[in-house]
Amino acid sequence: MIQSLHIEKSAPGQYLARVMNEHSEALSFTSSCIAGAIRDAARMIPKAKAFHIWYEHVSIGTTPVLHMQNDSETLASKLKLLHGQFWG
């Protein structure tokens, strides 16, 4: 099973990240940025191979943990760009 990472902006400079196993929450934490939430999720669940990554209501799809660890800034930029296209 591939877990889902859901990131939501809770306040300026504060993001709530939740890792979901199907319909139940496996982990919840806060981060100061989207890239940090992506990196931390990959670090906190070391046995995971990939995550479905969501920011608010948009997704960049299934992403290997290796990319989450090494390229979290690019992934965060993609999420913000996609989010801006739909939620301006």
Z-matrix of the N, CA and C atoms (Angstrom, degrees):
N
C 1 1.447
C 2 1.531 1 108.85
N 3 1.310 2 116.11 1 137.36
C 4 1.455 3 122.37 2 175.48
C 5 1.522 4 107.79 3 -98.41
N 6 1.325 5 115.32 4 126.88
C 7 1.464 6 120.67 5 -179.59
C 8 1.519 7 110.35 6 -80.73
N 9 1.322 8 115.51 7 161.17
C 10 1.463 9 121.86 8 177.79
C 11 1.516 10 109.84 9 -110.08
N 12 1.319 11 116.29 10 137.25
C 13 1.457 12 122.88 11 173.44
C 14 1.522 13 107.02 12 -106.27
N 15 1.324 14 116.61 13 118.80
C 16 1.460 15 122.63 14 179.13
C 17 1.528 16 107.87 15 -111.54
N 18 1.329 17 115.79 16 122.19
C 19 1.464 18 121.32 17 -179.23
C 20 1.520 19 107.88 18 -116.06
N 21 1.333 20 115.80 19 130.74
C 22 1.466 21 121.37 20 178.91
C 23 1.516 22 108.75 21 -131.94
N 24 1.322 23 116.18 22 140.63
C 25 1.458 24 120.46 23 176.04
C 26 1.520 25 108.12 24 -78.42
N 27 1.334 26 116.88 25 120.62
C 28 1.458 27 119.90 26 -178.68
C 29 1.525 28 111.73 27 -101.69
N 30 1.330 29 117.49 28 -23.41
C 31 1.464 30 123.74 29 177.97
C 32 1.530 31 106.60 30 -165.81
N 33 1.322 32 118.40 31 165.03
C 34 1.466 33 119.00 32 176.93
C 35 1.540 34 110.82 33 -56.05
N 36 1.324 35 116.05 34 123.58
C 37 1.459 36 120.93 35 -179.88
C 38 1.509 37 115.18 36 73.48
N 39 1.333 38 116.80 37 16.15
C 40 1.466 39 120.84 38 178.40
C 41 1.519 40 110.00 39 -139.25
N 42 1.308 41 115.51 40 126.30
C 43 1.454 42 122.12 41 -177.88
C 44 1.525 43 109.82 42 -125.23
N 45 1.317 44 115.66 43 138.14
C 46 1.456 45 122.18 44 175.10
C 47 1.519 46 107.30 45 -97.14
N 48 1.318 47 115.93 46 127.18
C 49 1.465 48 121.20 47 178.34
C 50 1.525 49 108.77 48 -116.39
N 51 1.327 50 115.00 49 133.29
C 52 1.462 51 120.75 50 178.45
C 53 1.521 52 108.54 51 -129.11
N 54 1.318 53 115.86 52 130.48
C 55 1.462 54 121.40 53 174.72
C 56 1.522 55 106.44 54 -100.12
N 57 1.323 56 114.67 55 124.95
C 58 1.461 57 120.70 56 -176.10
C 59 1.528 58 111.17 57 -112.23
N 60 1.343 59 115.37 58 137.07
C 61 1.466 60 123.75 59 169.04
C 62 1.516 61 105.49 60 -103.19
N 63 1.295 62 117.35 61 101.12
C 64 1.454 63 122.64 62 -173.84
C 65 1.524 64 109.60 63 53.42
N 66 1.337 65 119.50 64 -99.76
C 67 1.458 66 121.28 65 -176.07
C 68 1.528 67 113.74 66 -111.72
N 69 1.319 68 117.79 67 1.77
C 70 1.463 69 119.61 68 -179.51
C 71 1.525 70 110.71 69 -114.10
N 72 1.319 71 114.56 70 147.48
C 73 1.455 72 120.77 71 -178.92
C 74 1.528 73 109.89 72 -82.46
N 75 1.337 74 116.34 73 124.45
C 76 1.458 75 121.46 74 -179.72
C 77 1.524 76 111.70 75 -95.43
N 78 1.337 77 115.98 76 -27.21
C 79 1.463 78 120.61 77 -174.43
C 80 1.516 79 108.95 78 -160.84
N 81 1.324 80 116.35 79 143.81
C 82 1.457 81 121.72 80 177.47
C 83 1.526 82 107.87 81 -140.46
N 84 1.347 83 117.21 82 135.55
C 85 1.456 84 121.05 83 179.06
C 86 1.521 85 108.96 84 -157.34
N 87 1.322 86 116.62 85 167.47
C 88 1.460 87 121.21 86 176.83
C 89 1.521 88 109.56 87 -111.99
N 90 1.328 89 114.49 88 157.55
C 91 1.457 90 121.52 89 179.08
C 92 1.523 91 108.40 90 -145.97
N 93 1.310 92 116.33 91 156.63
C 94 1.460 93 120.17 92 179.18
C 95 1.527 94 112.48 93 -84.63
N 96 1.346 95 117.11 94 -9.57
C 97 1.465 96 120.16 95 179.63
C 98 1.528 97 109.91 96 -155.02
N 99 1.310 98 115.55 97 163.10
C 100 1.463 99 121.27 98 -179.91
C 101 1.524 100 110.55 99 -65.44
N 102 1.337 101 116.49 100 -44.03
C 103 1.467 102 120.34 101 -179.90
C 104 1.527 103 110.71 102 -59.90
N 105 1.317 104 117.44 103 -40.18
C 106 1.460 105 121.14 104 178.09
C 107 1.515 106 112.17 105 -64.25
N 108 1.313 107 116.91 106 -38.58
C 109 1.468 108 120.56 107 177.94
C 110 1.525 109 110.41 108 -64.46
N 111 1.317 110 116.44 109 -40.36
C 112 1.473 111 120.68 110 178.77
C 113 1.526 112 110.12 111 -63.98
N 114 1.330 113 116.61 112 -49.63
C 115 1.470 114 122.03 113 179.70
C 116 1.535 115 111.38 114 -60.56
N 117 1.334 116 116.41 115 -45.35
C 118 1.462 117 120.44 116 -177.35
C 119 1.526 118 112.49 117 -65.57
N 120 1.321 119 117.22 118 -38.88
C 121 1.471 120 119.63 119 178.50
C 122 1.528 121 110.35 120 -61.33
N 123 1.336 122 116.57 121 -43.01
C 124 1.465 123 120.28 122 179.05
C 125 1.524 124 110.98 123 -64.04
N 126 1.317 125 116.90 124 -36.48
C 127 1.462 126 121.99 125 -179.10
C 128 1.530 127 111.86 126 -74.74
N 129 1.324 128 117.24 127 -38.62
C 130 1.468 129 121.49 128 -174.98
C 131 1.524 130 113.66 129 -74.57
N 132 1.330 131 116.41 130 -22.50
C 133 1.469 132 119.86 131 179.11
C 134 1.529 133 107.34 132 -124.38
N 135 1.330 134 116.52 133 76.93
C 136 1.466 135 121.27 134 -171.63
C 137 1.528 136 115.57 135 -64.66
N 138 1.332 137 117.78 136 -21.82
C 139 1.465 138 119.62 137 -178.88
C 140 1.527 139 113.01 138 -83.27
N 141 1.321 140 116.78 139 -10.15
C 142 1.472 141 120.04 140 179.59
C 143 1.521 142 110.11 141 -69.05
N 144 1.304 143 115.76 142 145.06
C 145 1.471 144 120.88 143 177.80
C 146 1.523 145 111.40 144 -100.94
N 147 1.331 146 116.21 145 -26.64
C 148 1.464 147 121.45 146 -178.22
C 149 1.521 148 109.12 147 -162.62
N 150 1.324 149 114.85 148 164.54
C 151 1.458 150 122.16 149 176.06
C 152 1.521 151 108.86 150 -136.37
N 153 1.324 152 116.54 151 149.75
C 154 1.455 153 122.20 152 164.77
C 155 1.527 154 103.51 153 -85.83
N 156 1.330 155 118.15 154 120.25
C 157 1.462 156 120.39 155 -174.20
C 158 1.525 157 110.88 156 -106.71
N 159 1.335 158 114.86 157 126.70
C 160 1.463 159 123.08 158 179.51
C 161 1.520 160 109.92 159 -121.47
N 162 1.335 161 116.61 160 143.03
C 163 1.457 162 122.49 161 167.05
C 164 1.520 163 105.96 162 -125.42
N 165 1.317 164 115.61 163 115.51
C 166 1.468 165 121.49 164 -174.39
C 167 1.527 166 107.93 165 54.52
N 168 1.354 167 118.11 166 -112.12
C 169 1.466 168 121.17 167 -174.42
C 170 1.522 169 114.10 168 -108.52
N 171 1.334 170 117.91 169 10.92
C 172 1.464 171 120.42 170 179.75
C 173 1.529 172 110.29 171 -120.93
N 174 1.324 173 115.01 172 154.57
C 175 1.456 174 120.87 173 -176.74
C 176 1.524 175 110.19 174 -132.14
N 177 1.327 176 115.54 175 145.55
C 178 1.463 177 119.45 176 172.07
C 179 1.526 178 109.96 177 -102.07
N 180 1.309 179 116.34 178 11.32
C 181 1.457 180 120.74 179 173.59
C 182 1.516 181 114.08 180 86.90
N 183 1.303 182 114.94 181 -161.47
C 184 1.454 183 122.43 182 -177.89
C 185 1.520 184 109.17 183 -82.09
N 186 1.329 185 115.42 184 126.50
C 187 1.456 186 121.31 185 -173.62
C 188 1.524 187 110.18 186 -128.18
N 189 1.335 188 118.29 187 126.74
C 190 1.465 189 120.70 188 177.69
C 191 1.528 190 111.69 189 -62.85
N 192 1.321 191 116.14 190 145.00
C 193 1.459 192 122.41 191 -179.82
C 194 1.527 193 111.00 192 -57.71
N 195 1.309 194 117.81 193 -37.27
C 196 1.468 195 121.05 194 179.22
C 197 1.528 196 111.16 195 -56.02
N 198 1.336 197 117.24 196 -41.89
C 199 1.468 198 121.12 197 177.06
C 200 1.524 199 110.96 198 -68.14
N 201 1.320 200 116.63 199 -36.37
C 202 1.459 201 120.61 200 179.87
C 203 1.532 202 110.60 201 -65.38
N 204 1.309 203 116.64 202 -37.50
C 205 1.454 204 121.23 203 -179.33
C 206 1.527 205 111.92 204 -74.32
N 207 1.322 206 116.88 205 -39.00
C 208 1.459 207 120.87 206 -171.29
C 209 1.519 208 115.78 207 -102.07
N 210 1.310 209 118.17 208 -14.36
C 211 1.460 210 120.22 209 -174.64
C 212 1.532 211 111.56 210 -139.76
N 213 1.317 212 116.50 211 38.43
C 214 1.462 213 120.43 212 -175.42
C 215 1.528 214 112.79 213 -64.67
N 216 1.331 215 118.63 214 -31.19
C 217 1.468 216 121.39 215 179.32
C 218 1.527 217 110.85 216 -64.90
N 219 1.320 218 117.15 217 -43.19
C 220 1.466 219 120.90 218 178.58
C 221 1.522 220 110.61 219 -65.57
N 222 1.320 221 116.99 220 -42.41
C 223 1.465 222 120.72 221 178.64
C 224 1.529 223 110.68 222 -62.72
N 225 1.335 224 116.55 223 -42.05
C 226 1.466 225 120.56 224 178.50
C 227 1.528 226 110.26 225 -63.43
N 228 1.309 227 117.48 226 -40.30
C 229 1.471 228 121.15 227 178.73
C 230 1.525 229 111.12 228 -62.70
N 231 1.324 230 116.63 229 -41.16
C 232 1.465 231 120.66 230 177.92
C 233 1.532 232 110.71 231 -62.61
N 234 1.324 233 116.03 232 -43.37
C 235 1.464 234 119.91 233 179.02
C 236 1.523 235 111.49 234 -62.27
N 237 1.332 236 117.37 235 -45.45
C 238 1.463 237 121.06 236 -179.82
C 239 1.522 238 111.38 237 -64.57
N 240 1.323 239 117.36 238 -40.66
C 241 1.462 240 121.46 239 178.60
C 242 1.526 241 110.55 240 -63.28
N 243 1.314 242 116.59 241 -47.86
C 244 1.464 243 121.14 242 179.49
C 245 1.526 244 110.81 243 -62.95
N 246 1.310 245 116.96 244 -42.67
C 247 1.464 246 121.68 245 178.45
C 248 1.526 247 110.12 246 -60.35
N 249 1.317 248 117.04 247 -44.03
C 250 1.462 249 121.63 248 179.96
C 251 1.520 250 113.87 249 -63.77
N 252 1.321 251 116.78 250 -30.37
C 253 1.470 252 120.63 251 179.48
C 254 1.524 253 111.85 252 -68.33
N 255 1.317 254 117.21 253 -28.71
C 256 1.463 255 120.23 254 -176.44
C 257 1.516 256 114.37 255 -107.67
N 258 1.332 257 117.21 256 -27.95
C 259 1.460 258 120.38 257 -174.00
C 260 1.518 259 112.28 258 -120.75
N 261 1.343 260 116.15 259 10.03
C 262 1.442 261 126.90 260 174.26
C 263 1.433 262 118.15 261 26.77
